[in-house]
Amino acid sequence: MAQAQTIRDAHVYVELWVSLASLLRSYTAAHGLNGSRQATVELGEEKIIVRHAEKWLALDRRGAQIAWTRDNGSRGTLELTEHGRLRATSPQGSDDTERDLDMAAEAWARDLMREPQL
């Protein structure tokens, strides 16, 4: 029974991973419409890379765990939940926050597609 649960959980996380890449594609396209800008989204089994001009976001997945890195050197870890959310956990465990996948993807896309300030 535990093995069946593990396999089912693995499938859920793969489906959520593919959904996250799709959301990133959609939101970067939407944010780029105004200025005819386009981002690229590369999807692999355990890696998503989003690039626009000099900006990029790299997501690396191991099961439900996701490590993210940005072009500016910022980084963090998240966890996919079975409910289609991303959970950020502080090292002390006292500051757990969750966001829906679509809200996280939209925020990343908005930041990546933002025009540089002159």
C-alpha positions in Angstrom: 0.0 0.0 0.0 2.8 2.4 0.8 4.5 1.8 -2.5 1.2 2.6 -4.4 0.9 5.8 -2.4 4.5 6.8 -3.3 3.9 6.1 -7.0 0.7 8.1 -6.9 2.4 11.0 -5.2 5.2 10.9 -7.8 2.7 11.2 -10.6 0.9 14.1 -8.9 4.2 16.0 -8.6 5.1 15.4 -12.2 1.6 16.7 -13.3 2.0 19.8 -11.1 5.5 20.3 -12.5 4.3 20.3 -16.1 1.4 22.6 -15.0 3.9 25.0 -13.5 5.9 25.2 -16.8 2.6 25.8 -18.7 1.6 28.6 -16.3 5.0 30.2 -16.7 4.7 30.0 -20.5 1.2 31.6 -20.4 2.0 34.4 -18.0 5.3 35.4 -19.7 3.4 35.5 -23.0 0.7 37.6 -21.5 3.2 40.0 -19.9 5.1 40.3 -23.1 2.2 41.2 -25.3 2.3 44.9 -24.6 5.9 45.3 -25.8 6.1 42.4 -28.2 8.6 40.7 -25.9 8.9 36.9 -25.6 10.4 34.6 -23.0 11.6 31.0 -23.5 10.6 28.3 -21.2 12.5 25.0 -21.2 10.9 22.1 -19.5 12.7 18.9 -18.4 11.7 16.2 -16.0 13.5 17.9 -13.2 14.4 21.3 -14.5 12.5 24.4 -15.8 14.5 27.4 -17.1 12.7 30.6 -18.1 14.7 33.3 -19.9 13.9 36.8 -21.1 16.7 39.1 -22.2 19.3 39.0 -19.4 16.9 37.7 -16.8 16.4 34.1 -16.0 14.8 31.8 -13.4 15.9 28.2 -12.9 13.8 25.6 -11.0 15.3 22.2 -10.1 12.9 19.5 -8.8 13.6 16.5 -6.7 10.3 14.8 -5.9 8.2 17.5 -4.3 11.2 19.7 -3.4 12.1 22.6 -5.7 15.3 24.7 -5.5 15.0 28.0 -7.4 17.7 30.4 -8.5 17.5 33.8 -10.2 19.9 35.7 -12.4 20.6 38.2 -9.5 21.9 35.4 -7.3 18.8 35.0 -5.1 17.7 31.5 -4.4 15.4 29.5 -2.2 13.6 26.2 -1.8 9.9 25.4 -2.1 7.8 22.3 -1.8 5.0 21.2 -4.1 1.9 20.2 -2.2 -0.8 17.8 -3.3 -3.2 20.7 -3.5 -1.4 22.5 -6.3 0.4 25.0 -4.1 4.0 25.9 -3.4 5.2 26.0 0.2 8.2 28.0 1.3 9.6 26.9 4.5 12.0 29.0 6.7 15.0 27.2 8.1 13.4 27.4 11.6 10.1 26.1 10.3 8.2 29.0 11.9 7.5 31.0 8.7 5.8 28.5 6.4 3.9 30.3 3.6 1.9 28.8 0.7 0.9 30.2 -2.7 -1.1 28.7 -5.5 1.0 27.6 -8.5 -0.7 30.2 -10.7 0.0 33.1 -8.4 3.7 32.1 -8.0 4.1 31.7 -11.8 2.4 35.1 -12.4 4.7 36.8 -10.0 7.8 35.2 -11.5 6.6 36.1 -15.0 5.8 39.7 -14.1 9.3 40.2 -12.6 11.1 38.5 -15.6 9.2 40.4 -18.2 9.3 43.8 -16.5 11.1 46.4 -18.6 14.3 47.8 -17.2 13.9 51.1 -15.4 15.7 54.0 -17.2 
